[in-house]
Amino acid sequence: MAEDPVPTLQRKIPGHGGAVRCLLLHRDHLFSGSSDASIRIWSADRGTCLRRLEAHGAPIVSLAVDRRDGIWACSEDGSLRVWQGARLD
């Protein structure tokens, strides 16, 4: 029986000041939420940070993007926040 190939690391993307708690891939963008209470929007192809969003007072634990490109974030501060107009085209 043939062994499965071992995956190789393709890219390491530094940026957050704390542990990354959640990830979401949406079209050509990667969203990351961190224990530093920030959300970052990345180019999935290039691995570059396109935007940083800050409004929570505690770690981000969950992310979603709606059909109008609204970015929804849940935090350990007990809040749900929504950003509009991030231009994800």
Biopython code that builds the backbone (N, CA, C, O; Angstrom):
import numpy as np
from Bio.PDB.StructureBuilder import StructureBuilder

atoms = [
    (1, "MET", "N", (0.838, -1.176, 0.000)),
    (1, "MET", "CA", (0.000, 0.000, 0.000)),
    (1, "MET", "C", (0.887, 1.245, 0.000)),
    (1, "MET", "O", (1.802, 1.361, 0.815)),
    (2, "ALA", "N", (0.614, 2.171, -0.914)),
    (2, "ALA", "CA", (1.428, 3.387, -1.028)),
    (2, "ALA", "C", (1.124, 4.356, 0.108)),
    (2, "ALA", "O", (-0.016, 4.494, 0.553)),
    (3, "GLU", "N", (2.177, 5.015, 0.557)),
    (3, "GLU", "CA", (2.002, 6.007, 1.614)),
    (3, "GLU", "C", (1.519, 7.322, 1.026)),
    (3, "GLU", "O", (1.866, 7.679, -0.100)),
    (4, "ASP", "N", (0.713, 8.038, 1.800)),
    (4, "ASP", "CA", (0.276, 9.364, 1.387)),
    (4, "ASP", "C", (1.472, 10.311, 1.398)),
    (4, "ASP", "O", (2.325, 10.214, 2.280)),
    (5, "PRO", "N", (1.547, 11.234, 0.423)),
    (5, "PRO", "CA", (2.650, 12.191, 0.423)),
    (5, "PRO", "C", (2.560, 13.114, 1.633)),
    (5, "PRO", "O", (1.472, 13.434, 2.113)),
    (6, "VAL", "N", (3.712, 13.528, 2.109)),
    (6, "VAL", "CA", (3.783, 14.430, 3.255)),
    (6, "VAL", "C", (3.552, 15.859, 2.764)),
    (6, "VAL", "O", (4.244, 16.305, 1.849)),
    (7, "PRO", "N", (2.591, 16.592, 3.351)),
    (7, "PRO", "CA", (2.367, 17.978, 2.932)),
    (7, "PRO", "C", (3.598, 18.841, 3.207)),
    (7, "PRO", "O", (4.326, 18.604, 4.171)),
    (8, "THR", "N", (3.820, 19.818, 2.376)),
    (8, "THR", "CA", (4.928, 20.742, 2.575)),
    (8, "THR", "C", (4.387, 22.133, 2.856)),
    (8, "THR", "O", (3.378, 22.544, 2.283)),
    (9, "LEU", "N", (5.049, 22.843, 3.724)),
    (9, "LEU", "CA", (4.674, 24.207, 4.067)),
    (9, "LEU", "C", (4.857, 25.102, 2.850)),
    (9, "LEU", "O", (5.947, 25.150, 2.279)),
    (10, "GLN", "N", (3.819, 25.805, 2.447)),
    (10, "GLN", "CA", (3.867, 26.675, 1.283)),
    (10, "GLN", "C", (4.146, 28.128, 1.653)),
    (10, "GLN", "O", (4.798, 28.847, 0.895)),
    (11, "ARG", "N", (3.661, 28.562, 2.807)),
    (11, "ARG", "CA", (3.795, 29.969, 3.169)),
    (11, "ARG", "C", (3.563, 30.139, 4.664)),
    (11, "ARG", "O", (2.700, 29.479, 5.241)),
    (12, "LYS", "N", (4.327, 31.017, 5.286)),
    (12, "LYS", "CA", (4.100, 31.429, 6.664)),
    (12, "LYS", "C", (3.754, 32.911, 6.610)),
    (12, "LYS", "O", (4.501, 33.703, 6.034)),
    (13, "ILE", "N", (2.628, 33.289, 7.205)),
    (13, "ILE", "CA", (2.148, 34.661, 7.107)),
    (13, "ILE", "C", (2.134, 35.274, 8.509)),
    (13, "ILE", "O", (1.217, 35.005, 9.285)),
    (14, "PRO", "N", (3.124, 36.083, 8.842)),
    (14, "PRO", "CA", (3.118, 36.741, 10.157)),
    (14, "PRO", "C", (2.205, 37.957, 10.136)),
    (14, "PRO", "O", (1.896, 38.481, 9.065)),
    (15, "GLY", "N", (1.774, 38.406, 11.292)),
    (15, "GLY", "CA", (0.974, 39.619, 11.305)),
    (15, "GLY", "C", (0.287, 39.907, 12.623)),
    (15, "GLY", "O", (0.374, 41.026, 13.127)),
    (16, "HIS", "N", (-0.392, 38.927, 13.193)),
    (16, "HIS", "CA", (-1.120, 39.180, 14.434)),
    (16, "HIS", "C", (-0.164, 39.261, 15.620)),
    (16, "HIS", "O", (0.915, 38.669, 15.621)),
    (17, "GLY", "N", (-0.598, 40.016, 16.631)),
    (17, "GLY", "CA", (0.176, 40.120, 17.861)),
    (17, "GLY", "C", (-0.198, 39.070, 18.882)),
    (17, "GLY", "O", (0.335, 39.068, 19.992)),
    (18, "GLY", "N", (-1.102, 38.180, 18.530)),
    (18, "GLY", "CA", (-1.537, 37.107, 19.415)),
    (18, "GLY", "C", (-1.887, 35.882, 18.589)),
    (18, "GLY", "O", (-1.738, 35.871, 17.367)),
    (19, "ALA", "N", (-2.349, 34.866, 19.272)),
    (19, "ALA", "CA", (-2.706, 33.615, 18.598)),
    (19, "ALA", "C", (-3.875, 33.824, 17.647)),
    (19, "ALA", "O", (-4.817, 34.550, 17.961)),
    (20, "VAL", "N", (-3.811, 33.189, 16.490)),
    (20, "VAL", "CA", (-4.927, 33.209, 15.545)),
    (20, "VAL", "C", (-5.966, 32.226, 16.057)),
    (20, "VAL", "O", (-5.668, 31.052, 16.276)),
    (21, "ARG", "N", (-7.194, 32.713, 16.247)),
    (21, "ARG", "CA", (-8.258, 31.901, 16.837)),
    (21, "ARG", "C", (-9.240, 31.359, 15.805)),
    (21, "ARG", "O", (-9.885, 30.337, 16.036)),
    (22, "CYS", "N", (-9.355, 32.048, 14.656)),
    (22, "CYS", "CA", (-10.299, 31.582, 13.638)),
    (22, "CYS", "C", (-9.855, 32.080, 12.264)),
    (22, "CYS", "O", (-9.199, 33.113, 12.136)),
    (23, "LEU", "N", (-10.235, 31.312, 11.243)),
    (23, "LEU", "CA", (-9.921, 31.627, 9.839)),
    (23, "LEU", "C", (-11.161, 31.436, 8.989)),
    (23, "LEU", "O", (-12.014, 30.596, 9.279)),
    (24, "LEU", "N", (-11.244, 32.233, 7.932)),
    (24, "LEU", "CA", (-12.333, 32.093, 6.973)),
    (24, "LEU", "C", (-11.792, 32.438, 5.603)),
    (24, "LEU", "O", (-11.195, 33.497, 5.412)),
    (25, "LEU", "N", (-12.000, 31.545, 4.649)),
    (25, "LEU", "CA", (-11.629, 31.802, 3.266)),
    (25, "LEU", "C", (-12.893, 32.180, 2.509)),
    (25, "LEU", "O", (-13.869, 31.430, 2.508)),
    (26, "HIS", "N", (-12.876, 33.348, 1.864)),
    (26, "HIS", "CA", (-14.032, 33.843, 1.107)),
    (26, "HIS", "C", (-13.519, 34.411, -0.203)),
    (26, "HIS", "O", (-12.816, 35.422, -0.223)),
    (27, "ARG", "N", (-13.877, 33.752, -1.302)),
    (27, "ARG", "CA", (-13.391, 34.115, -2.627)),
    (27, "ARG", "C", (-11.865, 34.207, -2.600)),
    (27, "ARG", "O", (-11.201, 33.214, -2.298)),
    (28, "ASP", "N", (-11.297, 35.366, -2.905)),
    (28, "ASP", "CA", (-9.838, 35.527, -2.956)),
    (28, "ASP", "C", (-9.253, 36.106, -1.676)),
    (28, "ASP", "O", (-8.115, 36.577, -1.670)),
    (29, "HIS", "N", (-10.022, 36.074, -0.593)),
    (29, "HIS", "CA", (-9.568, 36.681, 0.657)),
    (29, "HIS", "C", (-9.569, 35.672, 1.791)),
    (29, "HIS", "O", (-10.406, 34.771, 1.856)),
    (30, "LEU", "N", (-8.616, 35.851, 2.671)),
    (30, "LEU", "CA", (-8.537, 35.070, 3.893)),
    (30, "LEU", "C", (-8.745, 36.045, 5.045)),
    (30, "LEU", "O", (-8.117, 37.103, 5.089)),
    (31, "PHE", "N", (-9.622, 35.692, 5.973)),
    (31, "PHE", "CA", (-9.894, 36.513, 7.144)),
    (31, "PHE", "C", (-9.356, 35.771, 8.356)),
    (31, "PHE", "O", (-9.553, 34.563, 8.486)),
    (32, "SER", "N", (-8.684, 36.483, 9.237)),
    (32, "SER", "CA", (-8.192, 35.860, 10.464)),
    (32, "SER", "C", (-8.608, 36.704, 11.659)),
    (32, "SER", "O", (-8.537, 37.933, 11.632)),
    (33, "GLY", "N", (-9.040, 36.019, 12.701)),
    (33, "GLY", "CA", (-9.386, 36.663, 13.960)),
    (33, "GLY", "C", (-8.413, 36.193, 15.018)),
    (33, "GLY", "O", (-8.024, 35.026, 15.036)),
    (34, "SER", "N", (-8.017, 37.098, 15.901)),
    (34, "SER", "CA", (-6.917, 36.789, 16.803)),
    (34, "SER", "C", (-7.224, 37.114, 18.259)),
    (34, "SER", "O", (-8.170, 37.835, 18.575)),
    (35, "SER", "N", (-6.395, 36.559, 19.132)),
    (35, "SER", "CA", (-6.474, 36.894, 20.554)),
    (35, "SER", "C", (-6.008, 38.322, 20.813)),
    (35, "SER", "O", (-6.185, 38.826, 21.923)),
    (36, "ASP", "N", (-5.414, 38.993, 19.814)),
    (36, "ASP", "CA", (-5.063, 40.413, 19.969)),
    (36, "ASP", "C", (-6.273, 41.316, 19.686)),
    (36, "ASP", "O", (-6.132, 42.538, 19.624)),
    (37, "ALA", "N", (-7.462, 40.715, 19.513)),
    (37, "ALA", "CA", (-8.743, 41.399, 19.308)),
    (37, "ALA", "C", (-8.854, 42.077, 17.952)),
    (37, "ALA", "O", (-9.705, 42.947, 17.769)),
    (38, "SER", "N", (-8.024, 41.701, 17.012)),
    (38, "SER", "CA", (-8.105, 42.296, 15.677)),
    (38, "SER", "C", (-8.520, 41.255, 14.642)),
    (38, "SER", "O", (-8.391, 40.047, 14.842)),
    (39, "ILE", "N", (-9.022, 41.781, 13.531)),
    (39, "ILE", "CA", (-9.345, 40.979, 12.352)),
    (39, "ILE", "C", (-8.444, 41.473, 11.245)),
    (39, "ILE", "O", (-8.266, 42.678, 11.073)),
    (40, "ARG", "N", (-7.881, 40.556, 10.499)),
    (40, "ARG", "CA", (-7.075, 40.949, 9.337)),
    (40, "ARG", "C", (-7.675, 40.326, 8.090)),
    (40, "ARG", "O", (-8.153, 39.192, 8.095)),
    (41, "ILE", "N", (-7.631, 41.113, 7.021)),
    (41, "ILE", "CA", (-8.067, 40.647, 5.712)),
    (41, "ILE", "C", (-6.823, 40.502, 4.857)),
    (41, "ILE", "O", (-6.053, 41.451, 4.707)),
    (42, "TRP", "N", (-6.623, 39.322, 4.299)),
    (42, "TRP", "CA", (-5.419, 38.985, 3.556)),
    (42, "TRP", "C", (-5.754, 38.669, 2.105)),
    (42, "TRP", "O", (-6.850, 38.196, 1.805)),
    (43, "SER", "N", (-4.832, 38.924, 1.228)),
    (43, "SER", "CA", (-4.918, 38.399, -0.128)),
    (43, "SER", "C", (-4.553, 36.923, -0.037)),
    (43, "SER", "O", (-3.446, 36.576, 0.375)),
    (44, "ALA", "N", (-5.481, 36.059, -0.422)),
    (44, "ALA", "CA", (-5.210, 34.620, -0.340)),
    (44, "ALA", "C", (-4.105, 34.203, -1.307)),
    (44, "ALA", "O", (-3.361, 33.263, -1.026)),
    (45, "ASP", "N", (-3.989, 34.886, -2.432)),
    (45, "ASP", "CA", (-2.960, 34.553, -3.419)),
    (45, "ASP", "C", (-1.571, 35.014, -2.998)),
    (45, "ASP", "O", (-0.601, 34.266, -3.118)),
    (46, "ARG", "N", (-1.476, 36.231, -2.511)),
    (46, "ARG", "CA", (-0.165, 36.818, -2.207)),
    (46, "ARG", "C", (0.252, 36.691, -0.745)),
    (46, "ARG", "O", (1.437, 36.781, -0.425)),
    (47, "GLY", "N", (-0.728, 36.481, 0.145)),
    (47, "GLY", "CA", (-0.406, 36.387, 1.563)),
    (47, "GLY", "C", (-0.111, 37.731, 2.195)),
    (47, "GLY", "O", (0.502, 37.787, 3.262)),
    (48, "THR", "N", (-0.531, 38.814, 1.564)),
    (48, "THR", "CA", (-0.287, 40.154, 2.106)),
    (48, "THR", "C", (-1.525, 40.654, 2.843)),
    (48, "THR", "O", (-2.656, 40.361, 2.456)),
    (49, "CYS", "N", (-1.293, 41.407, 3.903)),
    (49, "CYS", "CA", (-2.387, 41.975, 4.677)),
    (49, "CYS", "C", (-2.948, 43.179, 3.924)),
    (49, "CYS", "O", (-2.215, 44.108, 3.585)),
    (50, "LEU", "N", (-4.248, 43.151, 3.669)),
    (50, "LEU", "CA", (-4.912, 44.233, 2.949)),
    (50, "LEU", "C", (-5.555, 45.238, 3.898)),
    (50, "LEU", "O", (-5.657, 46.424, 3.583)),
    (51, "ARG", "N", (-5.983, 44.762, 5.050)),
    (51, "ARG", "CA", (-6.673, 45.642, 5.982)),
    (51, "ARG", "C", (-6.681, 45.021, 7.370)),
    (51, "ARG", "O", (-6.695, 43.800, 7.526)),
    (52, "ARG", "N", (-6.670, 45.901, 8.384)),
    (52, "ARG", "CA", (-6.782, 45.465, 9.776)),
    (52, "ARG", "C", (-7.994, 46.153, 10.375)),
    (52, "ARG", "O", (-8.154, 47.367, 10.243)),
    (53, "LEU", "N", (-8.851, 45.379, 11.036)),
    (53, "LEU", "CA", (-10.051, 45.911, 11.664)),
    (53, "LEU", "C", (-9.934, 45.735, 13.174)),
    (53, "LEU", "O", (-9.614, 44.650, 13.659)),
    (54, "GLU", "N", (-10.193, 46.801, 13.905)),
    (54, "GLU", "CA", (-10.129, 46.754, 15.370)),
    (54, "GLU", "C", (-11.358, 47.422, 15.948)),
    (54, "GLU", "O", (-11.678, 48.553, 15.582)),
    (55, "ALA", "N", (-12.043, 46.749, 16.835)),
    (55, "ALA", "CA", (-13.184, 47.348, 17.525)),
    (55, "ALA", "C", (-13.553, 46.541, 18.762)),
    (55, "ALA", "O", (-14.251, 47.039, 19.645)),
    (56, "HIS", "N", (-13.093, 45.312, 18.828)),
    (56, "HIS", "CA", (-13.420, 44.458, 19.964)),
    (56, "HIS", "C", (-12.433, 44.695, 21.103)),
    (56, "HIS", "O", (-11.326, 45.191, 20.900)),
    (57, "GLY", "N", (-12.868, 44.326, 22.308)),
    (57, "GLY", "CA", (-12.011, 44.460, 23.471)),
    (57, "GLY", "C", (-11.497, 43.135, 23.989)),
    (57, "GLY", "O", (-10.934, 43.070, 25.083)),
    (58, "ALA", "N", (-11.684, 42.079, 23.217)),
    (58, "ALA", "CA", (-11.264, 40.739, 23.641)),
    (58, "ALA", "C", (-11.026, 39.898, 22.384)),
    (58, "ALA", "O", (-11.347, 40.338, 21.280)),
    (59, "PRO", "N", (-10.470, 38.696, 22.539)),
    (59, "PRO", "CA", (-10.173, 37.857, 21.379)),
    (59, "PRO", "C", (-11.376, 37.602, 20.471)),
    (59, "PRO", "O", (-12.508, 37.455, 20.932)),
    (60, "ILE", "N", (-11.097, 37.555, 19.169)),
    (60, "ILE", "CA", (-12.090, 37.206, 18.162)),
    (60, "ILE", "C", (-12.168, 35.684, 18.112)),
    (60, "ILE", "O", (-11.143, 35.008, 18.038)),
    (61, "VAL", "N", (-13.386, 35.148, 18.154)),
    (61, "VAL", "CA", (-13.525, 33.688, 18.180)),
    (61, "VAL", "C", (-14.238, 33.114, 16.964)),
    (61, "VAL", "O", (-14.164, 31.909, 16.724)),
    (62, "SER", "N", (-14.929, 33.953, 16.187)),
    (62, "SER", "CA", (-15.643, 33.446, 15.025)),
    (62, "SER", "C", (-15.821, 34.561, 14.001)),
    (62, "SER", "O", (-15.996, 35.726, 14.358)),
    (63, "LEU", "N", (-15.772, 34.182, 12.707)),
    (63, "LEU", "CA", (-15.932, 35.126, 11.605)),
    (63, "LEU", "C", (-16.889, 34.563, 10.565)),
    (63, "LEU", "O", (-16.975, 33.351, 10.373)),
    (64, "ALA", "N", (-17.608, 35.462, 9.898)),
    (64, "ALA", "CA", (-18.467, 35.092, 8.775)),
    (64, "ALA", "C", (-18.524, 36.269, 7.819)),
    (64, "ALA", "O", (-18.334, 37.417, 8.223)),
    (65, "VAL", "N", (-18.788, 35.980, 6.541)),
    (65, "VAL", "CA", (-18.992, 37.018, 5.535)),
    (65, "VAL", "C", (-20.350, 36.752, 4.896)),
    (65, "VAL", "O", (-20.631, 35.633, 4.468)),
    (66, "ASP", "N", (-21.197, 37.790, 4.832)),
    (66, "ASP", "CA", (-22.516, 37.596, 4.238)),
    (66, "ASP", "C", (-22.482, 37.855, 2.736)),
    (66, "ASP", "O", (-21.442, 38.217, 2.185)),
    (67, "ARG", "N", (-23.613, 37.668, 2.082)),
    (67, "ARG", "CA", (-23.643, 37.768, 0.619)),
    (67, "ARG", "C", (-23.436, 39.186, 0.103)),
    (67, "ARG", "O", (-23.227, 39.382, -1.095)),
    (68, "ARG", "N", (-23.490, 40.175, 0.987)),
    (68, "ARG", "CA", (-23.183, 41.558, 0.594)),
    (68, "ARG", "C", (-21.797, 41.975, 1.076)),
    (68, "ARG", "O", (-21.500, 43.166, 1.172)),
    (69, "ASP", "N", (-20.956, 40.996, 1.378)),
    (69, "ASP", "CA", (-19.588, 41.189, 1.848)),
    (69, "ASP", "C", (-19.502, 41.894, 3.201)),
    (69, "ASP", "O", (-18.491, 42.523, 3.513)),
    (70, "GLY", "N", (-20.553, 41.789, 3.994)),
    (70, "GLY", "CA", (-20.476, 42.259, 5.374)),
    (70, "GLY", "C", (-19.647, 41.273, 6.180)),
    (70, "GLY", "O", (-19.815, 40.061, 6.045)),
    (71, "ILE", "N", (-18.764, 41.777, 7.008)),
    (71, "ILE", "CA", (-17.886, 40.931, 7.821)),
    (71, "ILE", "C", (-18.441, 40.906, 9.244)),
    (71, "ILE", "O", (-18.553, 41.944, 9.896)),
    (72, "TRP", "N", (-18.780, 39.727, 9.709)),
    (72, "TRP", "CA", (-19.350, 39.529, 11.033)),
    (72, "TRP", "C", (-18.289, 38.898, 11.931)),
    (72, "TRP", "O", (-17.598, 37.960, 11.531)),
    (73, "ALA", "N", (-18.170, 39.424, 13.146)),
    (73, "ALA", "CA", (-17.182, 38.891, 14.085)),
    (73, "ALA", "C", (-17.793, 38.742, 15.474)),
    (73, "ALA", "O", (-18.506, 39.627, 15.948)),
    (74, "CYS", "N", (-17.507, 37.621, 16.115)),
    (74, "CYS", "CA", (-17.901, 37.373, 17.503)),
    (74, "CYS", "C", (-16.643, 37.416, 18.359)),
    (74, "CYS", "O", (-15.575, 36.959, 17.952)),
    (75, "SER", "N", (-16.797, 37.973, 19.549)),
    (75, "SER", "CA", (-15.643, 38.130, 20.422)),
    (75, "SER", "C", (-15.957, 37.632, 21.829)),
    (75, "SER", "O", (-17.118, 37.510, 22.217)),
    (76, "GLU", "N", (-14.910, 37.351, 22.573)),
    (76, "GLU", "CA", (-15.070, 36.968, 23.971)),
    (76, "GLU", "C", (-15.533, 38.134, 24.838)),
    (76, "GLU", "O", (-15.805, 37.938, 26.022)),
    (77, "ASP", "N", (-15.632, 39.354, 24.276)),
    (77, "ASP", "CA", (-16.191, 40.479, 25.040)),
    (77, "ASP", "C", (-17.713, 40.438, 25.048)),
    (77, "ASP", "O", (-18.357, 41.326, 25.606)),
    (78, "GLY", "N", (-18.298, 39.394, 24.423)),
    (78, "GLY", "CA", (-19.736, 39.205, 24.419)),
    (78, "GLY", "C", (-20.457, 39.938, 23.305)),
    (78, "GLY", "O", (-21.687, 39.981, 23.288)),
    (79, "SER", "N", (-19.711, 40.515, 22.375)),
    (79, "SER", "CA", (-20.351, 41.287, 21.311)),
    (79, "SER", "C", (-20.234, 40.615, 19.951)),
    (79, "SER", "O", (-19.341, 39.805, 19.701)),
    (80, "LEU", "N", (-21.159, 40.976, 19.094)),
    (80, "LEU", "CA", (-21.145, 40.618, 17.681)),
    (80, "LEU", "C", (-21.076, 41.940, 16.936)),
    (80, "LEU", "O", (-21.903, 42.824, 17.160)),
    (81, "ARG", "N", (-20.101, 42.082, 16.056)),
    (81, "ARG", "CA", (-19.935, 43.333, 15.308)),
    (81, "ARG", "C", (-19.908, 43.047, 13.824)),
    (81, "ARG", "O", (-19.467, 41.984, 13.386)),
    (82, "VAL", "N", (-20.391, 44.020, 13.050)),
    (82, "VAL", "CA", (-20.503, 43.863, 11.611)),
    (82, "VAL", "C", (-19.850, 45.058, 10.929)),
    (82, "VAL", "O", (-20.108, 46.208, 11.284)),
    (83, "TRP", "N", (-19.000, 44.770, 9.942)),
    (83, "TRP", "CA", (-18.369, 45.805, 9.115)),
    (83, "TRP", "C", (-18.938, 45.734, 7.708)),
    (83, "TRP", "O", (-19.112, 44.650, 7.151)),
    (84, "GLN", "N", (-19.220, 46.874, 7.152)),
    (84, "GLN", "CA", (-19.677, 46.968, 5.775)),
    (84, "GLN", "C", (-18.692, 47.839, 4.992)),
    (84, "GLN", "O", (-18.027, 48.702, 5.564)),
    (85, "GLY", "N", (-18.604, 47.610, 3.701)),
    (85, "GLY", "CA", (-17.795, 48.478, 2.847)),
    (85, "GLY", "C", (-16.321, 48.145, 2.800)),
    (85, "GLY", "O", (-15.505, 49.023, 2.519)),
    (86, "ALA", "N", (-15.949, 46.889, 3.069)),
    (86, "ALA", "CA", (-14.535, 46.522, 3.047)),
    (86, "ALA", "C", (-14.004, 46.276, 1.642)),
    (86, "ALA", "O", (-12.817, 45.988, 1.485)),
    (87, "ARG", "N", (-14.841, 46.379, 0.621)),
    (87, "ARG", "CA", (-14.459, 46.200, -0.776)),
    (87, "ARG", "C", (-13.702, 44.893, -0.998)),
    (87, "ARG", "O", (-12.472, 44.875, -1.028)),
    (88, "LEU", "N", (-14.432, 43.830, -1.149)),
    (88, "LEU", "CA", (-13.842, 42.502, -1.342)),
    (88, "LEU", "C", (-13.873, 42.055, -2.780)),
    (88, "LEU", "O", (-13.834, 40.854, -3.045)),
    (89, "ASP", "N", (-13.943, 42.983, -3.726)),
    (89, "ASP", "CA", (-13.964, 42.586, -5.139)),
    (89, "ASP", "C", (-12.572, 42.572, -5.725)),
    (89, "ASP", "O", (-12.402, 42.260, -6.904)),
]
sb = StructureBuilder()
sb.init_structure("model")
sb.init_model(0)
sb.init_chain("A")
sb.init_seg("    ")
for serial, (resi, resn, name, xyz) in enumerate(atoms, 1):
    if name == "N":
        sb.init_residue(resn, " ", resi, " ")
    sb.init_atom(name, np.array(xyz, "f"), 0.0, 1.0, " ", f" {name:<3s}", serial, name[0])
structure = sb.get_structure()
